[in-house]
């Protein structure tokens, strides 16, 4: 009989690649030294947490084919971090240094001297960002294609630093400069003029960038695929303190974005005319439309853009409080390709909207309806028994204070393939209701019952072995319930019981 050693390592490597998932590779690595060696070579991505820091040099040696390193979950100061990475001699594609309290310029320079092939550098939410950081990044990482320097806690980065970036990084395709409040039109102009491969740009809360500056930059780079920014909700003095109007030049510039696939205008003042221009530009190519917390537009503008852009897959209309169940019914005929929708904060939407979406949107897999009027029956409730949607996998219903067991059970009956259910803060739902949901939705892997105060597991007489993540923060859970969870939820990977 053939043994493990008789099969060439190349064959085992193909088998393990087919298995793919990191958790399964961990189990295989314990079988024998040969499997450990093979799985080490198949580890291409590594996320580091604080307890892992002392082991970092050994881990970097253990996994010689690492292409992605993520340090964004670390807390505290880690001065030697960049030195350790640079000494590893790994040929990284992506490095995530987000949330670091400090980012050493000398450390970046050393890293760049050993990792010139780095393509993606993410430095979001770092303690301080200065022009010196940008200059070093520009000179030391010449092949960067994606750069995220968004929302530093202390931003001293100016047009000078961005100008250096734009002049040196010829291959740059994506950049996020959001939250760097000193940056002006000059930065946006230089990026669009000098970075000939630029496809995606984000600049939220860069309030020194003007509407005219945005329009000029767009005309320089009409081939942009994705643009994300916000038009500040400033008011001008006059009758009724009216909102600052959108410049006609900016509106007109969006008609030239014929390759646009994604636009995010979160927290902006917009207008129906602006949405008309987006529709005329993006048309059938638009896949992502984010209009959360926008004001000054109406149902007419949203309806028009969706009627012209029926390839939209991700739609975010959070806090569009003028939307009603009837509005959603009219919009749903344009949402045949939508896979994810966010209607949280749309306070007029009832159960009817949930049933309209699950019936009329065949590809929908994710629904977010937090802080709505769910729990109130509408005209569509009577027909919910006549259909089942097997595509919906994730449902977020947090902070719906009117949501009841009866409504939740109806939702579960319509969506039996649910894998994630978030009921954070839904105090009107009881343990009996959750038990009924778990009976109907046997594939739930992620369940959030935080701040509901309900008792669920004491009344369960069946296993939920598929459950991997259970969040019970603030739920006053007792030892008896924990004992039952350990028996009923054998596949659990994460149990959150903070503030219990």
N, C-alpha and C positions, 0 to 999 in steps of 0.2 A: 504493500500500500504506500502511495506517495505521502511523504511527510511535508511539513511546512518548509523545511530547508531545501527540499527538492525543487520547489517552484522558484523560478528566477525572481529577483527583487523587482524587475521591471513589470512582471505580471501582477505582483502584489500591489505595486504602486498604482496600476490601472484600476484594480479592484477598489482600493481605498479612495481613489479619486471619484469613483462612481458613488461610493457611500457619501463622501463629500462633507457632511456636517461636522463641525468642530467637536461637538460633544461625543459623537460616535468615535472620532479619531482618538479622543482621550482614553476611551475604554480599550480600544485596540492597542494603544501604546503600552498597556499593562500586561499584554499577553506574553511577550518575550522581547529580548533585546533587538532582534531583527525587526520586529514590528515597531518598536520604539524608534529605531533609526529611520525607518521608512516614513512614519508619521511625522517625525521631526522635519523631514524634507518637504512634507506637504502642508506645513503650516506657513501660510503666506500673509496672515494678518494677526496682529497682537495688540490687545488693549491692556494698558497697565493701570493698576490701582495702587493706592498708597502702601498696602501691606507687601506688594510685589517689588517695591523699589530696591530693597537690599539684594534681591535676586536678579536684578536687571542685567548686569554683565554676563551672568551665566545663561540667562534666557536668550540674550542676543547671540551668544555662541551656539546655543543648542539648536536654534532655528536659522540655518544659514540662508534659506530662501525667502526670508521675510521681505515683503514688498510694501506693507502698510503698518505703520506704528501709530497708535492713538494714545496720547497722554492727557486727553482732555478731562479725565475723571480725577486727576490728582489734586490734592489740597496742600497748602503750605508752600514753602520755598524749596526748590530743588536745583541748587546752583550748578551741580556737576552733571545735570541731565544731558545737555547738549554735548558735553565732552564725551560722555559714555557712548552716546549714539554715534558720534563721529569716529570713535575708536573701534567700533564694531566692524567697520568696513562693509556694511551691508549696502546693497544697491537698491535703495528705497525708491518707490514711485510716489508714495503719499506719506506725509508726516503731519500729524495733528497736535499742535502745541497750545490749543485753546485753553483758556481759564488759568493760565500760569500767572502768578503774581508778578514775576519778573521774567524778562527775556533778554539774556545777555547778548550784546552786540558782538563781543569777542567770540562767544559760543556759536553764534550764527555764522561768523566768518570761518571758524574752524570746521563747522559742519559742512559749509559750502565747499571748502577745499577738498573734502573727501567724498562728497555726494553731489557732484555736479549734474547728475542725471535726474535729480528730483523733479517730478512733474507737477505735484500738488502740495502746496504748503498752506495750512490752515492755522491762523493765529488770532482767532476770534476771542473777544472778551479778555484780553491780557491786561496786566496791571498798567502798563504804560507803553505808548507807541510814539516814536519820534522819527524825524527825518533820517537820522543815522541808521535806524533799523531798515528803512526802505532802501537806502543807498546800498547797504550791505546785501540785502536780498537781491537787488538789481544786479550787482556785480558778481555775486557768488553762486547764484542759481540761474544761469543763463537760459536753461531749457524749461523753465516753469511755464506751465499751461494754465494752471488755476491758482489763484491767490485770494485768500480771505483774511483781511485785516480789519474786520468789522468790530464796532462797538468796544474799543479799548476803554478802560476805566478812566484813564488820563490820556487824552489825545493831544499831542503836540505836532502831529504830522500835518504838513502843509503842502501847498502846490509844488514847492521845491522838491520834496521827496517823491511825490507822484510823477513829476516830470522826469526824474531819473528812472523810475520804474518803466514808464512808457517808452523811454528812449532805448532801454537796454533789453527789455523782454519781448523779443520779436515774435515768440510763439504763443504769447498770452492769449487764451481763449475766453477765460472767465475771471472776473474780479469782483470782489465785494468790498467796498470802501465805506459802508454804512457807519454812521456814528462818529465820523471824523469831521467835527464841526468847523474846522478851519479851512477845509477844502472848498474851492470856488469853481466857477465855470472853467477856469484855466485847466484844472485837473481833468475834468470830464472831456474837454476839448482835446487835450493832449493824448488821452487814452484812445479816443475814437480816431484821432488822426494818425498816431504812430503805431498802434497795435493792429496790424493789418488782418490778423486772424481773429480779432475780438468778436465773440458771439453773444456773450452774456455779461451784463453789468448790473450791479445793485448799489444804490446809494441812498438808503433810507436816512432820514434825519440829518442830511447834509444841507442845512437851510441857507447856506451861502451860495448854493447852486440855484440859479434862477430858472424860471420857465423859458426864457429866451435862450439861456445857455443849453438847456436840455434839447430844445428844438434845433439849435445849431449843431450839436453833437450828433443827433439822430440823422441829420442830413449828410453828415460826414460818413456815417456808418449805417446805411439803410439795410444792410444785410444782417443786422442783429437778430438773433433767435429769441433772446429773452431780456427783458428789462424790468427792474424792480426799483421803485422809488415812491415817495409820498409827497403830495402837494399840501403844504402846511395849511391847517385850518385857521388861518388868520382872518380877522374881521376888520373891515374898514369903517370908519366913523361916518355916519349918515343916518338916514331914516331906517330904523330897525337893525342897525349894526350889521349890514349885509356882509356875506363872505367875499373874500378876495376872488375876483373872477379869473377864469382860466384864459390865458392868452391865446388868441386865435392862431398865432404862429405855431404854438405848441400843438394845438388841435390838428392843424394842417400837416405838421411833420409826421404824425402817426399814420397818415395815409400812405406814406412812403415805405413803411415797415412791412414789406410783402412777404418776408420770411419769418415773421413773428410766430413763435410757438408757445410762448409763455409771457404773461404780464402780471405783475403784482403791484397793486396800487393801495395796499393796506393803509388805513388811517388817513385817507386823502379827501380833499374836497374835489369832486369831479362834476361832470354835467352830462346830460343826455347827448349833447353834441360831441363831447369827448368820446363817449362810448360808440357813437356812430362812426367816428374816425377810426377807432380801434377795429371795428368790424370791417370797414372798408380796406384796412391795411392787412390784418391777419387772415381774415376770411376762413377758409377751410383748414388752414394749417394750424390754427390756434388750438393748443391742447390743454393749457392751464390758464385759468382766469380767476385771479384773487382780488376780490373787491371788499374784503372784510373791513368793517367799521368805516365805510365811506359815507359821505353825505352829499346832498345837493343833486343826486340823480333820482330818477323815478322808475316805476315799473316799465314804462315805455322804453327807456334806454336799455335796461337789462334785457327786456324781451327782444329788442332789435338785435343786440349784439349776439345773443344766443341763437336767434333765428338764422343769422348769417354765419355763425361759427359753430356748426353742429358737430364738429370733431372734438369739442372740449371734453376732456376726460376728468380733470380736477376742477371743481367749481366751489368757490368760497364766497358766500354772501352773508357772512356773520354780521349780525346787528342791522340787517336791512329790515327795520321794524315796520315798514309799510307793506311787507309781503303778507298775504293771507292764503288760506287753503285754496281759494279760487285762483289766485295768482300762480301758485305752484302747479295747479292742474293745467293751466294754460302753458306754462313753461315746460312742463314735462314732455311735451311732444317734440321738443328740441334737444332732449337730454338722452338720446338713445345710446350715446357713446360714453356717458359719464360713469366713472368708476368710483369717484369719491365726491361727496357733497357735504358742505358745512353750512348749516342753517341755525347755528347756535345764536341765542340772543334775539331771534325773530319771534317776538313775544306774542304774535297773533296766531301762530301755527299750532294746530291741534293734532289729534290722532289721525285725522284725515290725510294730512301731509305725508305721514309715515306710510300709510297704505297706498297713496297715489304714487309715491316714489318707488316702492317695492313692486308695484304692479306694472308701472309704465317704463321703468328704466332697466332694461334687461341685463346690462353689464355692471350695475351698481354693486360694489362690494363693501363700501364704507359709508356710514351715515353718522353725522354729528348733529344732534339736536338738543344741545344743552341749554338750560334756562329758556325754555319755550312754554307753550300752553299745553304740552302733552299731558294726558290724563283726562282731558276734556273730549268727549265724543263729538264727531262731526258727521257729515253726510256719508262718508265713505266707510264708516264702521260696519255697516250692515252687510257689506260685500266681502269682508276680509276672509270669510270662510271659504270663498270660492277659488282661492289661488295660493300658491306656495312659491317662494323665491329661494332658490338654492345658491344664488350667487353672493348674497349679502353675508359677509364674514365678520365685520366689525361694526359695532353700534355703540355710540357714546351718548348717554342720556342723562348726564350728571346735572344735579341742582334743579331737577324738575319736581317741584314741591307738590304738584297735583297728581303726579304719576301714581297709579294704584296697581294692585296685583292684577286686577281684571285686564287693564290695558296692557301691562307688561306680558301677561300670558298670551294675549292676542298677538303681540309683536313676535313673541317666540314661536308661536304656531305658524306664522307666515314665514319666518326665517329660521328653519330648523338646523341650518348649517353654520350657525354662529360660532366663531372661534374666540371673539373678544366681546365682552359686555361690560360697559362702564356705567355704574349707577351711583357714583360718588355723590353723597348728600341727598339722595332720594329717600326722604324719611317716610314717605307714604307707602313704601313697598315693605312687605313683611317677609319673614323667613319662609312662610308657607308658599308665598309667591315665587321665591327664588328656587325652592325645591321643585316646584312645577316646571320652572324654566329649565332647570338642569335635567329633568326627565325628558323634555322635548328636544333640547339642544345638547346632544351627547358629545359634540366635538369642541365644546368650550375649553379653551386653554388659558385664557386670561380673564379673571373676574375681579372687578373692583367694587367692593361694598363699603368703602371707607365712609365714615361719618353717616352711616345709616342707622346705627343702633340696633339692628335686627339680630335675632338669633336664628341661625340657619342649620348649623351642623348637628345640633342636638336632636333634630327631628329627621335627619337623613338616615335611611336604612338601605342605601345603595352606594356603590363606589363611583367616584368621578376620577378615574385614573388618568384621563387626558389632561386634567387641570395642571398647569405648570406655574402660573402666577396667580397669587391670591392676595388682594390688598384689603386689610381690615382696620386701617388706621382709625383711631378714635371710636372704636366700636365696643369698648368695654368687654372684650372677650375674656372668658374664664378658662381655668385649667382643663375643665371637662371638655370644652369645645376644642381646645388644642389637641387633646388626646384623640378625639374623634377625627379631627383633620388628619392626624398622622396615620390613621387607619384607613380612612376613606379616600384620601388624596395621595396615592402612592407615587405619582409622577411629579409631585410638587418640587419646583426648583427655587421659587422665591415666595416667602411669606412675609408680608409687611404688617407689623402690629405696633407701629409707632403710636404713641399717645393713647395706648389702651389701658 
